[in-house]
Amino acid sequence: MRCQDGRNYTGSFKNGKFDGQGVYTVAANREIFIEPFNSDSTKFRNMVLSGTFKKGLAHGRFTVSQNGETLFIMKCENGMIKEVKLPKNK
């Protein structure tokens, strides 16, 4: 599914919402807030989030990458970031 503003989602849907494995891409000219109720929320721009969604929300382990390189790995519960880790050295 591609939005007019350049965001893209490839993955499973259930009842019209992201559900199951999916890849969410944020365009370079766009910012999203994963935690919208916090003024210090993490911003994602030109990044790819690969992981699991549940009822439209990020839920489980996500790999966040940019230009094919893993930047960090995060764990989410019901759309809220619970843990962020840097990738292990290759």
N, C-alpha and C positions, 0 to 999 in steps of 0.2 A: 504494500500500500504506500503510495507516494502522495505527500501533501503538496499543495501549491508553494509553500515556503521552503521546500527542499528536504524536509524531514522524510525519512523512509523507514518502513517497518516490513520485515520479512519474517514470517513465522505463523504460529497457530493462533486461531481466534476461537472464542466460545461466547455465545450470546452477544456478538458484536464487539467484544473486548479482547485485548491481547491476553492470551492464556496458553501456557506451555512454553516450549523453546522458541526464542525469537532473537532477532538482531535489529536494534533500533539505531539509526544513523542520524546525527544532527548535522545540518549543513553548516558550512563555515561562516555564513552570514547570520546565523541564528544562535541564540543562547537558550538553554532550558534550565530550570531549577528543579533538582530532584527533591529538595525539601522546601516547598514553597512558603512555609510559615516561619522561616528563619532568615533574617537579613544577611547572615553570613553563609548562605547556602552555596554549595558547590556548583560552579557553572561548567557546563559542557558545551564546547564549540568545536565543530569539525572532528567529532569523536564518534566511535562506534561502540555501542554497549551490547554485549552478547550474553544472554542468560535466560532466566526463566521468569515468566510473568504469571500472575494469578489474579483473575478478575480485573485485569487492566492495570495492575500495579506490579512494580518490580518486586520479586520475591525469590530469594535464594542467592546463589553466587553469580556475579557478573564480572566479565573481563572487559575492561575499558581500554580501547586502543585508538591510536591515531597514526595514520600513514603506515599501517601494517605492524606497528610496534606496540606491545602491551605496556600501558602506562601504570595501571594498578588494577587490583582485584578488589571488589567490594562485595559485602554481604548485605542484603536488604531483607526487611520483613515488612510486608504490607506497604511497600512504597517508601519506607524510611531506611536510610543508610544506617547500619548497625556497626560495620567494621570496614576498614580500608587497609589494604596491605600492598606493599610494593612487590613486583614480581621477583622471583628468585633469579639470581645471576645464571646465565647460560653456561 
